[in-house]
Amino acid sequence: MASKNINIKLKVWRQKSGQTKGKLEDYTLNNVSTDSSFLEMMDQLNEQLINEKKEPIAFDHDCREGICGMCSMFINGRAHGPDSAVTTCQLHMRSFKDGDTIYVEPFRSKAFPVIKDLVVDRSAFDRIQQAGGFVSVNTSGNTIDANATPIPKADADKAFEAAACIGCGACVATCKNGSAMLFVGAKVSQYALLPQGKVEATNRVLNMVRQMDEEGFGNCTNTGACEIECPKGISLENIARMNREYLKASLK
């Protein structure tokens, strides 16, 4: 598709801090290349605001390659925008038409409080990871090369699929309950399927689920919206596996 320039209208959520009320503010942006990414369009808008001596819009970004999970925006009512299996930085302006009005809001969840404008605090995910999302390594000199341990290909494939989770939080933002179970399920599954994760399996799932609940995330009611909006296509199967792991750990 040939590149062209479009003119758009934006309704962007502006909020000075988590302690103040926010609101949608209107902006007009002209000559936006359809080849530009959504974040490049936001850069263009911020340049315009700076030239007008106005405060630029705060938003999260890092790698801009769909890996880091930082670019959390709710665009026209969908996490990461209208396309499927993409992060916001992978969304391009060719997905919109000339004259479109685009609504841009932060991810909304009790556990993801707004810091400023479109930036939310997702450190709850970090604390869940710290509670058990890791493998302790014995460095006493009796270590075994992980590549020397045979693993069924089906298990390895499922573990890799779970490990594809980038922790962006789209699952939480999309879920009507603000549930983090797809994220936690993916992190638990990543290790539950591999021999390296078996040693700490019991403590891992109990600690991670406990931390998830303490952070204020909602429960899962199996609507499946999280899987649909996940940019990496993480399967609901991982929630079922986490529930099985949790039940086994609770009975020990």
JOWO-V48064 format. One line per field, one symbol per residue. ss: DSSP state (@ for helix, = for strand, . for the rest). psi: psi as a letter, one per 20 degrees, with the letter a starting at -180 (. if undefined). burial: + if it has 16 or more other C-alpha atoms within 10 Angstrom, else -. A space follows every 50 residues. Layout:
ss=???
psi=???
burial=???
This chain:
ss=....==========........===========...=@@@@@@@@@@@@@ @......................==..==........@@@.=@@@..... =====...=..=.===..==..@@@@@@@@@@.............@@@.. ..@@@@@@@@@@@......@@@@@....=.@@@@@@@@@@@@..@@@... @@@@@@@@@@@@@@...=......@@@@@.......@@@@@@@@@@@@@@ @.
psi=pqqrqqprqpopppohriiqqrrpqpqpprlppiiqrhhhghggghgggg hjkqprppqqqehkjkhhjhmoqooljqpjahqqkqrhiipqiiirqpiq ppporrppqhimqpgpdjpqokihgghgghhjlrpppokiikqpphiiop pphgggghghghiipjkhjhgghhpiikqjhgghhghghhhhiqhhihgj gghghggggggghhijqrrpklhjhghgipijkpqihhgggghghggghh i.
burial=----+++++++++++-------------+--+++++++++++-++++--- -----++++-+--+-++-+++++++--+++++++++++++++++---+-- +++++++++-++++++++++-+-++--++-++++---------------- -------++-++++++++++++++++++++++++++++++++++-++--+ ++-++++++-++--++++-+----+++++++++++++++-+++-++---- --
